Each structure stands twice: as structure tokens, then as C-alpha cells.
Amino acid sequence: MNDSDMQVDPITTVTAATFERMVLQADRPVAVEFMSYACAHCGAIEPALQHAAAVLATQERVFRVNIALDPDLARSFAIQGTPTIVLFRGGREAGRVEGPLPTQSSVLAALTDPFEA
């Protein structure tokens, strides 16, 4: 395998230590997927989320929080289940989508609609 075969993940994992700087202080809209690698629905939407993150890369950042590693962060945003995508603008929650969204178009809409209002 050479370097051209390797793809860069357009979704960066954030932790409690990096959340404020990367999400709340971001200079553009941010979507955060609260997920778990043990969650089947999270795995099911991953390809669509990867596609949406790549398409939106110049307009919006997409991050993930692994709730198994950062349960306090998930609690602080009242995450009840995974996957939950929370949208932030100017450090404040601008929208949220809970549950699986299996198509690329539905994930893309979930990541952009709250910001278009």
C-alpha cells in the first residue's frame, strides 16, 4: 500500500480536553457526532457521515466524540443515545439529530439544514 491508497479521515475525534477549543471556539459551524464503536447504528451511518464531512469540508467541520471514552462530555450535552449529531454555531447548539440516518442525502441534510435558517 502506498500513500495515495490511504485516505484521510474527514472526521476528527475530539475529547473533553479538546472540545472547547475545537468545537465551542470554532470560527465556522460545527457538527459533532456523539457515537460509540459498539453502536451498530453508528457504524451504519459512518459512510454517509464520511461523505457529508468531505462535501462540507470548506463550509463546516465535522467531529466525533466517543461516548465510551468521554461519558461526562456526553452527559453535559444530554446525549440519550447514539448516534446523536449536535450542530454548533458560535459556540451554541443550533440543532440536533438523533438516531440513524442511513442515506447520504439525509445525513447531508441533517448537517446543513439547521445552519440555513
Secondary structure as UniProt FT lines:
FT   HELIX           3..5
FT   STRAND          12..13
FT   TURN            16..18
FT   HELIX           20..24
FT   STRAND          30..35
FT   TURN            37..38
FT   HELIX           40..55
FT   TURN            56..59
FT   STRAND          61..66
FT   TURN            67..69
FT   HELIX           71..76
FT   TURN            77..78
FT   STRAND          84..89
FT   TURN            90..91
FT   STRAND          92..98
FT   HELIX           104..116
//
